[in-house]
Amino acid sequence: MTTARIDEQTESLVIAGTGPKPATATLEGARACVTAKVTGGGKTWKATFPLRASRWGGAELPLPTGDYVLHVDGADLDELAISPQVLTRLRVAQHGAHVDIAAPLDPFHQTPEGQRELEERYVAQPGGDENAIFFESFYGQSVGCNPRGIDREIARRAPGVTRYWSVVDLSVAVPEGAVAVVEGSPEWWRARAAARLLVVNDWLRRRFARKEGQRVLQTWHGTPLKRLALHRPGFAPRRMAAIVKESRRWDVLLAQNTYSERILKKAYAFFGKPVWTDGYPRNDMLVTSDGADMRAALGIGADEHVLLYAPTWRDDRSEIVDFIDLQRLAEQTDSVVLVRGHSRTLRPGRDQAGARVIDVTGYPETAQLLLAADALITDYSSVMFDYSVTGKPMYFMVPDLEHYRGELRGFYFELAERAPGPLVTTQDELVDALKDDTVPGRFAERYRAWQKQFNTRDDGRAAERVVSRMLDLGYITA
């Protein structure tokens, strides 16, 4: 008989059985995998799986929520005897090899009825009276982007301000001194109502009821090449109504440059309200830091060549595009290849693996990865407008250019005419371009024009400007 229980003291899942000791035992999910310590032998054995893990040299944190598969060499898990405490912390499928790690919410609050009760309480309660900011980045899946850049400056200049961070679960680490609130928990709903200021980089999810005196700063998450919102192909009345309803919730919109300011105002019908064209706080470190610490955290040597592959998502697929054989690219270029999927491919996808391939899709701060990389490979992602702050070379892997431009999204300008690097359609073309020492010189003029249009406000002081506005307008009090 094989049993499963939780060791609360060590925060571990313990699987015990009879017979020979298994050679290996793993708990494998899409974005995390832990190996059990296996003890015993002879008549009985025990496999202890930690329910916490460290990634990229960071602190140990609870495993991300999601589906995991138990692999215990030689053990029959179909008749797994599950203790009540396992059912409280984890949900185990009928065939015991599958484990669903749930967010740390009270079981009642995980039900539609429980959430409806909390939502109604949120709508009815007063709020907007706490000197606090409610931060959310990419729907709580990470703690990064422009909200994180603002958080750093708030911590430095207004340490008395409470900083709540919305997270999907406790595998998402929040900055030092900040308070993590798990989405859907009573604390999450209360903090969202109480904070005087909400700082988000995407749409506000769930029901939003503005409290008296409460403000919303929409930082957005990138200068757009691809068409957004009301500018997307096709006439969809429901989508249009949702876009207008959403943008009316925002009090202020942040733009990286005047180009973005014009587009975002029209794409979201954001008229009659202020746009702060102050540059992107997330890019401040591209001017003020280097990539040494990030390389060290990833175990990359100072002399190794690093390529960052960061494609955008596609409306017609849920996972990252598969246009590049990443391990082969590492071999062809004698490089370490970092792969970073879009935030929309974080949950549906799985970490890529291979020799000298490191999947950093779940890493919170893209700017640190940009600093660590010697060159960027992208397609239509807004990361191109951030990486150009560094002045380092860019390459555009675009085998689906005609389909993306003509059917999926469309562009605000012709990438082929203005891109500050070569456009390629096959891996062999990409490798040839990466090995061509003349590329930086041939694209130097385009690169300078690009920076002049898109990066003039990315001077390392964007967060300083944004926080000064917040303080001057009384959104928060230092």
N, C-alpha and C positions, 0 to 999 in steps of 0.2 A: 504494500500500500504506500502511496506517495501523498504527503501532506504539504500544505502551504500555510504559513502563518507570518505575521509581522512581528519583528523584534523592535519594539518602540524605542528602546534605549539606544540602539545603533542605527535606527531608521533603515532597516533592511528587510527584504523579503526572503524568508527561509523556506527552502524546499527540502524535505527529508524523505528518504526512501530506504528500501532494503536491497541487498545484493551488492555487487562490486561497485567500488567508487567510480563515478563518471570521470572521464578524462578531461572533459570541458563542460562548461555551463555558462551560457550568456543570456542576457535579456536585451533584445535588440529592437530598437524603434527606428523611425525614419530619420531622426536628427540626433539620436544618442544611443549608445550601446555600453552596457556594463558587463563585466566578467565576474562571475561568482568565485568566492573562495570555497573550495571543496575540501571537506574534511571527512574523516572516518575511513571506512573500508572494511572488507570482510562481510559482516552481516548487515551493517547499516552505514549510511552516508548522509551528509548534510551539505547543501549548497547555499551559501549566503550571498544574496545579491544586494549591493548597496542601492538605495533609492535616491542617491545623490551622486553628482558627477561634476568634475571640473573640466572646462573647455577653454582652449586658448590660453592656458596659464592662469586662469582666473580662480575665484573662490569656488568651493564646492557648493552646489545648489541643487534643489530637488530636480528630478528628471522632468523634462517637458511633458505636458499632457499628450495623450494620444495612444495609439495601438502599439503594443509591443508583443514580440513572440519569444517564448521561453524555449531555449535549446538546452536540454540536459542530456548529454551523451548516454545512450542506452536506457534511459528512463521512460516509462510509459506514463504520459501526463494526461491521458484521456479520462482516467478515473481519479483525478486529483481531488483529495479531500481538503476543502477550503475552510479555514477558521472564520468566525464572524468578524474578527478584526480586519482580515483581508478584504472582506466584502465592504467594510466601512471605508477603507482607504483606496481600494482598487476594485474594479469591476472585472470579473473573470468570466470569459465566455464558456459555453457548454463544454467545449473541448479545451481542457485546461491549458493548452499551449499558448493561448491568446490572453493577454492581459491589457486592459484598457485603464491607463492611469488618468484619473479625473482631476479636475481643478479642485483646490482645497476649499470647497464650499460645503456648508451644511446640506445633507441630502435633500431636505425640503426645498432649499433655495435653488437646487438644480432642476426642480420641476417647473413647468409653466405656471402652475398656481403660485408657487413660492415667488417667482420673479414678478408675477402680476401684483402680488401683495406689496413687494418692495417698491415697485414702480409707482403704485398708487400712493404709497407713503411719501415717496420722493416728490411727486407732483403737489401734494398737499402741504408739505413742510415749507417754512420760510427758508431763506438762505442768502447767499451773496454777502454775508456779513463777517466772514473769517478772512483775516489777512493771509490768504493762501492762494496758491496756484495749483490747478488740476492739469497735469501734463498727460498727453497721450500721443504716442508715435506709432504709426502704422497699426492702428486698432489694438494697441497693447501688446503686439507681438515682439516689439523690441523697445529699447529705451535709447533712442539715438536721434539722428537727423537734427533739424533746427530746434525742436523743443529741448534736446539735450544741450545744445550750445547755449541756449537762453538760461537753462538751469544752472550751468556753470557760472554764468555771470551773476545770476541772482544770489547764488551761494556766496559769492565773493563780496557783493555790494549790499545785499539786503538779507543778511543771515537770519533775521527775525521772521522772515516770510516762510510759512510752512509750505513744503513742496510735496504734493501728492503725485504719485505716478500710477497711472492705470496700466495693469499688466494682466495678461491672460492667465498666468500662473506664476508660481514663485521660482521658476527656472529663469525668469527674466530679471536680471540684477538691476537694481536702481542705484543712482548715485549716492555717495556718502551723505548722510544727513537727511535724505529724502524718505518718504513713507510710501511703501508699496501697498496699493489697494487692488485686490483681485476683482476683475470685472464680474459684475453680477452679485457681489457680496453686499451685505448691509453697509459695510464701511465704504465701498465704492460708490453706492448711491448717495450716502450721506456726504462724502467729500465732494462729489460732483455738484451737489446743491449748495454746500457751504462756501466753497471757494469764490473769492471775488473775481478771479480771472481764470478762464480756461484757455490753455495753449495747446493746439492740436495741429497735425500736419496732414489730415485727411478728413473725410466726412465725420460728423458727429453721429455715433451709432445709437441705437435704441431711442427711446423717447427723450426729448430734450424740452425741459420747461425752464425758461429763463427766470432767474430770481431777481428781485429788485436790486439794481446796482451792479449786477453781474455783467461781465464783458467776455467776449470770445475773440481771441487772436488766432486767425488761420494763417499758419506759416507756409503752407503748401510744401511740396517735397521735390521741386525741380523745375528748372527752366524747360519749357516744352518744345520739342521738335514735332512730336506726334500731336494730332488734333485732339482736343479735350472737350468733354462736356457737351455744350450746345453746338460745338463745331464738328462733332463726330459724324461720320457718314450715316445717312438714313434719317427719316423723320419718325420720331417716336414720342408721341404726346406725353405719355406717362413719364418717360425719362426726363423730358424737358420740364415738366411740372415739379418732379423731384429735385432737379438741379436748382431751380429758382427757389423752392422752399428751403433747400439746404443753405444756399448762399445768403438768404435773409437772416439766418441765425448768426452770421459772422458780423462783428463790429469793425474789425480791422483785418486787412489782408497784407501779408508780407511778400515782397517780390525781390528776386535776386538782381534784377536790372530793369531798365525801362522797356525793353522788348517784352519781358514777362508781364510787366505791369499792364501793358496794352492788351495782351492776349487774355490774361486771366480775368480782367474786368469784363471783357466781352463774352468769353466762354462761360462765365458763371453769372452773367447779368448782375455784376456787382457794381452798381452805380450809386452815387450819392453818399458813399462812405469812403473813409480814408484808405489809401494804399501806402504802406511804408516801403519805399524802394531803398532799402538800407543794405543790400547784400545778404548773404546767407550766413547766419551764425554757425552752421555746421561746417563751413569752410574756413573759419578763422584759423584753425590749427594747420591748415595747408600753408599758411604764411608764417606761423609762429613756432612750428614744431618740425621734427623730422621723423623718419620711419624706423629708427633704431629699436625703440621699445617694442613696437609691433612685430618686427622681425624676430626679436628675441623671444617674445611670447609664443610665436608660431614655430620656434625652433629653426629658423632660417639663418644661415650664416651671413655675415656682413658682406662677403664677397660674392654671394650667389646672385644670379640673375633671376628676377621675379616678374612674372607676367600675371596680370589680373584680368580674368575674363568675366565681364559683368553685362550680360544681355538683359534687355527688358522682357516683360511678359508678353504673351500673345493672347488676343481675345478668343482665339479658337483652340487653345490648349491650356491645360491647368499646370503643367510642369515646365521646367526650364527647357529651352530648345536644345536639340542634340546635334548641332551643326559641326561640333568639334570633338574629336577624339582627344580627350584631355591628357591622358597618359602618353599617347603618341606625340602630342605637341610638346610635352615636357622633354621627351627623348630627342625630338627633332631640333629643339632649340637649346638644349642643355640648360633648362630653366626649372625653377619651381613655379607651378601654376596654381594660383589662387582662383577659385571659382565662386562667384557670388550671384545667386539668383535674385530675382525681384522679390519684394515683400509678398507679392501675391502668389509666388511659388514656394514660399517657406513651408506652409502647412501641407499642401498637397504633395510636395516632392520629397525626395530623400537625398541625403548627403552623397555627393560623388566621391568615388574612391579611386586610388591608383598610386603607383610609386611617384613621389614628388608632386602629388596633387593634394591640395588642402581645400576642403569645402568650407567657406566662410559665410555662407548664406545667412546663418543665424547670428553672425557677429553684429553687435549693436551699432557700431560707428563706421560708416563707409569711409569717412575721411582718413581714418587711421590706416585703412587698407590702401587707399590711394597714395598715402605717403610711403608705404612699404613697397609699392610696385615700381618697377623700372619702366614699365610700359603698360598701357591699357588696351584691351581688346573689347570692343562693345559693338552695338548695332544702332538702335534708335533710342537708347536710354538717355535720360537727362544727366547721367553721370558724366557724360562728355563735357558738359558745361561746368562741372566741378573740377574735373581732372585738369582742365586747361589752366586752372590757377597755378598748377605746378610747373607748367611749361614742358612737361615730359611727353614723349611721343604717344600718339594714339593710332589705332588701326580699327577699321570698321568691317566686321564680318557680316555681310548682308546678302546671303544667297536668296532670300525671299523679298528682296527690295521691291520688285514690281507688285507682288501680291500685297505686301504690307501698305505700300503707298496707295495702290489703286483700289483695294478692297477692304482691308482691315481698318485702317485708321486715316491715312493721308497725312501729309506734312504741312507745316507752316512755311517751309522754304525747301528748296532742292538741296538735299544733303550732298549729292555728288558734286555740286558746283561750289560748295563752300566748306566742306569738311576739312579740318586741319590735319588730315592724314589720309592714307590710301583706303579705298573701298575694294574689298576682295570678296569672292564668292565661293572659293574652295579652300580647304586646309593647306594644300600645296601652295596656292597663291599667298596665303597668309604667311606661311613659313618663309617664302621667298622675300616678302616685304619686310618681315622682321629681321632678316639677315642682310638687307640692303642698307648699307651705311649712308646712302645718298638721300634716304627718305626725309630725315629731319630738315635738311637744307632745301629740298624741293618744295616742302610745305611750310617753310618758315614765314613767308609773306602772308599766307592764308591764316597761319596760327596767330600772328600779330594782330591781324584784322579781327579775328575771332575774339581774342582777349579784350580788344578795345571795345567791342560791342557788348560782350557778355560779362566781363570780370572786373570792371572798373571799381565796383563797390566791394569786391572781395579782397579787402586790404588787411584782414586780421582784426578789424574793429566793429564788425557787423553786430555782434551780440551787445557790445557796449552801447551802440546807437539805439538798438531796440529796447534795452532795459532802461536807458535814460528816458525814452519816450514814456514807458510804463510808469516810471516814478514821477515824471513831470505831470502826467495826466491824472495821477492819483489812482491808477488801476490797482496798485499795491503801495504799501508804505514801508519804507526802509526801517 
